[in-house]
Amino acid sequence: MKRAAMVIAALAALAAAVWVFALAPDDGPPEGFARANGRIEATRVDVAAKFGGRVAEVLAREGDFVEAGAVLARIDATELEAGIRAAEAATRQARQELAQAEAMIAQRDGELTLADAELARAETLRERGYGTVETLDLRRMQKNTALAARASALAQRAAAEAAVESALARVAALRAQLAEHVLTAPRAGRVQYRLAEPGEVLAAGGRIVTLLDLGDVYMDVYLPTAQAGRLALGDEARLILDAAPQYVIPATVSFVAADAQFTPKFVETESEREKLMFRVRLKVPAEVLSRYRDLVKTGLPGVAVARVSRGAEWPPSLAVRLP
């Protein structure tokens, strides 16, 4: 019993130390450190329909963790699929017309070859005195006609080739639209909101699912000029959440605002909001987020402690402690 009492007393002392050094609202942070209140947040991604239509199915459920590329929802594409079939039929027809143009060119080439031969014979006969001028003129006219016919066939082939390219481009565009009717997760994250249900008709840009990127979790805090001005990107910080004061989460400074502002109401007291502060973002390392992905929650309030003096040593109460 005596040993158990000693263990309980030691645990109580440790909890008290954590409260005194890290969470006590009336005590200031250790020398070389700055403390502020904030909330855990994560980058939010809205997955929306690029094209309007009726929602066919929504596979994502609130709270699900989805990997990048996972199918979240589908928009009905019956009309679009019919359009693709029509465009494919038009492509086949254009290719058939191209084949006919190629055959016509071959025919015109044969006619031109014959006209060349007849013209050569007419010129030879005329030189030998056996042919007439009229016959020579006729052969020349036949050759010119054959040349014009061949040029027309070449133009028809060019038009047929353009028609094939246009039809193929139409099919590609429709297939690209069809792919956009399948909504996938742009990045790994947890489904925060399911905003549409099967059967609903959405306009272009209508949101279906909201994801939280659990690889980009941070806490925004507000520090006065004297403290924010001493911070540099990459400086160390610690986060202590009200819901789990026994843990100390590592973080780094990833952003310091260029302009001062008044702090939001939920961060500081009214007297503190009267002062201009600089917004500072403290980001949790990706390896920590990956390791404790199932425990990450947004909206949790807590305390952040940032080291504003690089020579300052972290006190034992602010040593990193994770589950």
Backbone hydrogen bonds, N-H to C=O, Kabsch-Sander energy under -0.5 kcal/mol:
donor,donor_aa,acceptor,acceptor_aa,energy
5,A,1,M,-2.3
6,M,2,K,-1.9
7,V,3,R,-2.2
8,I,4,A,-2.4
9,A,5,A,-2.3
10,A,6,M,-2.4
11,L,7,V,-2.4
12,A,8,I,-2.3
13,A,9,A,-2.3
14,L,10,A,-2.3
15,A,11,L,-2.5
16,A,12,A,-2.3
17,A,13,A,-2.3
18,V,14,L,-2.4
19,W,15,A,-2.2
20,V,16,A,-2.7
21,F,17,A,-2.7
22,A,18,V,-2.2
23,L,18,V,-0.9
23,L,19,W,-0.8
24,A,19,W,-3.0
27,D,24,A,-0.5
33,F,30,P,-1.7
34,A,306,A,-2.9
36,A,304,A,-2.2
38,G,302,G,-1.9
40,I,300,L,-2.5
41,E,218,Y,-3.3
43,T,213,D,-0.6
43,T,216,D,-1.7
45,V,211,L,-2.9
47,V,45,V,-0.6
47,V,209,V,-3.3
48,A,46,D,-0.7
49,A,206,G,-2.7
53,G,202,L,-2.3
55,V,200,E,-3.3
56,A,74,R,-2.4
57,E,74,R,-1.6
59,L,72,L,-2.5
60,A,72,L,-1.6
63,G,191,V,-3.0
64,D,61,R,-2.3
66,V,64,D,-0.6
66,V,189,G,-3.1
69,G,185,A,-3.1
70,A,67,E,-2.0
72,L,183,L,-3.4
73,A,183,L,-1.5
74,R,57,E,-2.6
75,I,181,H,-3.1
76,D,54,R,-3.3
81,E,77,A,-2.5
82,A,78,T,-1.8
83,G,79,E,-2.2
84,I,80,L,-2.0
85,R,81,E,-2.0
86,A,82,A,-2.2
87,A,83,G,-2.3
88,E,84,I,-2.5
89,A,85,R,-2.0
90,A,86,A,-2.2
91,T,87,A,-1.8
92,R,88,E,-2.0
93,Q,89,A,-2.2
94,A,90,A,-2.3
95,R,91,T,-2.2
96,Q,92,R,-2.0
97,E,93,Q,-2.3
98,L,94,A,-1.8
99,A,95,R,-2.2
100,Q,96,Q,-2.3
101,A,97,E,-2.0
102,E,98,L,-2.3
103,A,99,A,-2.2
104,M,100,Q,-2.3
105,I,101,A,-2.1
106,A,102,E,-2.0
107,Q,103,A,-2.1
108,R,104,M,-2.7
109,D,105,I,-2.5
110,G,106,A,-1.8
111,E,107,Q,-2.2
112,L,108,R,-2.4
113,T,109,D,-2.2
114,L,110,G,-2.3
115,A,111,E,-2.5
116,D,112,L,-2.4
117,A,113,T,-2.1
118,E,114,L,-2.6
119,L,115,A,-2.3
120,A,116,D,-2.3
121,R,117,A,-2.2
122,A,118,E,-2.5
123,E,119,L,-2.4
124,T,120,A,-2.2
125,L,121,R,-2.7
126,R,122,A,-2.2
127,E,123,E,-2.1
128,R,124,T,-1.8
129,G,125,L,-0.6
129,G,126,R,-0.7
130,Y,125,L,-2.5
131,G,125,L,-1.4
136,L,132,T,-1.8
137,D,133,V,-2.7
138,L,134,E,-2.3
139,R,135,T,-2.3
140,R,136,L,-2.1
141,M,137,D,-2.4
142,Q,138,L,-2.4
143,K,139,R,-2.1
144,N,140,R,-2.3
145,T,141,M,-2.4
146,A,142,Q,-2.3
147,L,143,K,-2.6
148,A,144,N,-2.4
149,A,145,T,-2.4
150,R,146,A,-2.3
151,A,147,L,-2.3
152,S,148,A,-2.3
153,A,149,A,-2.1
154,L,150,R,-2.4
155,A,151,A,-2.1
156,Q,152,S,-2.1
157,R,153,A,-2.1
158,A,154,L,-2.3
159,A,155,A,-2.4
160,A,156,Q,-2.5
161,E,157,R,-2.7
162,A,158,A,-2.3
163,A,159,A,-2.2
164,V,160,A,-2.2
165,E,161,E,-2.5
166,S,162,A,-2.6
167,A,163,A,-2.5
168,L,164,V,-2.6
169,A,165,E,-2.5
170,R,166,S,-2.2
171,V,167,A,-2.2
172,A,168,L,-2.6
173,A,169,A,-2.6
174,L,170,R,-2.4
175,R,171,V,-2.5
176,A,172,A,-2.2
177,Q,173,A,-2.1
178,L,174,L,-2.3
179,A,175,R,-2.3
180,E,176,A,-1.5
181,H,177,Q,-0.6
181,H,178,L,-1.0
182,V,179,A,-1.4
183,L,73,A,-2.4
183,L,181,H,-0.7
184,T,182,V,-0.5
185,A,70,A,-2.2
189,G,66,V,-2.3
190,R,212,L,-2.1
191,V,64,D,-3.0
192,Q,190,R,-0.6
192,Q,210,T,-3.1
193,Y,210,T,-1.3
195,L,193,Y,-0.6
195,L,208,I,-2.7
196,A,208,I,-0.9
199,G,55,V,-3.0
200,E,197,E,-1.9
202,L,53,G,-3.0
202,L,200,E,-0.6
205,G,49,A,-3.8
206,G,203,A,-2.3
208,I,47,V,-2.8
209,V,47,V,-1.6
210,T,193,Y,-2.4
211,L,45,V,-3.3
212,L,190,R,-2.5
213,D,43,T,-3.0
213,D,211,L,-0.5
214,L,212,L,-1.1
216,D,213,D,-1.7
218,Y,41,E,-2.8
219,M,282,L,-2.2
220,D,39,R,-0.7
221,V,219,M,-0.5
221,V,280,V,-2.8
223,L,278,F,-2.3
227,Q,224,P,-0.9
228,A,224,P,-3.2
229,G,225,T,-2.6
230,R,227,Q,-1.1
231,L,228,A,-1.3
234,G,253,V,-3.2
235,D,232,A,-2.2
237,A,251,A,-2.2
238,R,305,V,-2.6
239,L,249,I,-2.5
240,I,303,V,-2.9
241,L,244,A,-0.5
242,D,301,P,-2.3
244,A,241,L,-0.8
247,Y,244,A,-1.8
248,V,321,R,-2.0
249,I,239,L,-3.0
251,A,237,A,-1.9
252,T,283,K,-2.2
253,V,235,D,-2.3
254,S,252,T,-0.6
254,S,281,R,-2.6
255,F,281,R,-1.1
257,A,279,R,-2.9
261,Q,277,M,-3.0
263,T,275,K,-0.5
267,V,264,P,-1.3
268,E,264,P,-1.2
273,R,269,T,-1.8
274,E,270,E,-0.6
274,E,271,S,-0.7
275,K,272,E,-1.6
277,M,261,Q,-3.5
278,F,223,L,-3.1
280,V,221,V,-3.1
281,R,255,F,-2.6
282,L,219,M,-2.5
282,L,280,V,-0.5
283,K,252,T,-3.1
283,K,281,R,-0.6
284,V,217,V,-2.4
289,L,285,P,-2.0
290,S,286,A,-2.5
291,R,287,E,-1.6
292,Y,288,V,-2.1
293,R,290,S,-0.8
295,L,292,Y,-1.5
296,V,292,Y,-0.8
296,V,293,R,-0.9
299,G,40,I,-3.8
302,G,38,G,-2.2
303,V,240,I,-3.2
304,A,36,A,-3.2
305,V,238,R,-2.8
306,A,34,A,-3.0
307,R,236,E,-2.1
308,V,32,G,-1.6
308,V,306,A,-0.8
309,S,32,G,-1.7
310,R,308,V,-0.5
312,A,309,S,-2.0
318,L,315,P,-2.0
319,A,316,P,-1.6
321,R,248,V,-1.7
